[in-house]
Amino acid sequence: MKHLHLLFVALVITSFLWRVYLAEKNPEKLAEKWLKILPHGLAAGLLLSGIGLVFQGNWADNYGWIVAKVLLMVAFIVLGIFTMKEQGSRRRAFLAGALLCFIYIVKIAVSKQVFFL
């Protein structure tokens, strides 16, 4: 289950960066139906594999770090939406925010600690 979850993590971030690249270089390509559906499928896979890991690892009792990851994932999604809609320096600022959320999610996943202590 862990490897499946890590695969979805890699696919989500790769597809996000690829769609940002397309938004900059070839925005009309983003109108294709499969490019609109793909992020939702990957996010669903990520969420379901994460839920599976919570129960497989018996982490339901110590859920603070899991809640933090979910909230940061929501922030990542919102910042990702703004990244795709904006242009220029605003797009880069939202992209930076989304990437910081992603990095913090990875930090929490590795350390199981919400704060930098």
ABEGO torsion letter per residue (X at the ends): XAAAAAAAAAAAAAAAAAAAAAAAABAAAAABAAAAAAAAAAAAAAAAAAAAAAAAAGAAABAAAAAAAAAAAAAAAAAAAAAAABBEAAAAAAAAAAAAAAAAAAAAAAAGBABBX
